[in-house]
Amino acid sequence: MNNILLSAGLVLLLSAGCTPSLPFQFHQGSRADGIVSFQQPLTLLDYPKPNYQDLQSQAKRLCKNWGYEDASLLTSDPTATEDEITAMAMLGAECIERDLLGVCETQAFRLTYQCTDPK
């Protein structure tokens, strides 16, 4: 009986790790501040794989609608690689869903862009 429960738990754990992550979505923005933010909900077994080029073009498009020419990713280290930026952003991920015991089940992984070069 214990082997069946252990096997079922292992299958559940492995299959949960194979589920695809949800895509990045527009989270919030401020025309006055020139800020655009995207988020991706992640379970504890997910790791974000942002397409930085796609997010950059989405941010640039939104910023152009607000009268800016471009957008740049806000990061504390402008020389950081994409993997380093992802790791730093994971440290700041916010819990958006908890289970009944208060354990975080879903985090919001966010990337923020600053609109640049106002027209």
Residue pairs with C-beta under 8 A, 6 or more apart in sequence:
13 45
16 43
16 45
17 45
19 43
19 45
19 46
21 40
21 42
21 46
21 47
21 48
21 49
22 40
22 41
23 40
24 38
24 39
24 40
24 50
24 51
24 55
24 111
25 38
25 39
25 40
26 36
26 37
26 38
26 58
26 62
27 37
27 38
27 39
27 108
27 110
28 35
28 37
29 35
29 36
29 37
29 62
31 66
34 63
34 66
34 68
34 114
34 115
34 116
34 118
35 74
35 112
35 113
35 114
35 115
36 58
36 59
36 62
36 63
36 71
36 112
36 113
36 115
37 110
37 111
37 112
37 113
38 55
38 58
38 59
38 110
38 111
38 112
38 113
39 108
39 109
39 110
39 111
40 48
40 50
40 108
40 109
40 110
41 96
41 97
41 106
41 107
41 108
41 109
42 48
42 93
42 106
42 107
42 108
42 109
43 105
43 106
43 107
44 104
44 105
44 107
47 90
48 86
48 89
48 90
48 109
50 82
50 86
50 111
52 73
52 82
52 85
55 73
55 111
55 113
56 71
56 73
56 113
59 71
59 73
59 113
59 115
60 70
60 71
62 71
62 115
63 69
63 70
63 71
63 113
63 115
63 116
66 115
67 118
67 119
68 115
68 116
68 117
68 118
68 119
69 116
69 117
69 118
69 119
70 115
70 116
70 117
71 113
71 114
71 115
71 116
72 113
72 114
72 116
73 85
73 111
73 112
73 113
73 114
74 112
74 113
74 114
75 85
75 88
76 88
77 84
77 85
77 88
80 88
85 111
89 109
89 110
89 111
90 109
92 110
93 107
93 108
93 109
93 110
94 107
94 108
94 110
95 104
95 106
95 107
95 108
96 106
96 107
96 108
97 104
97 105
97 106
98 104
98 105
99 105
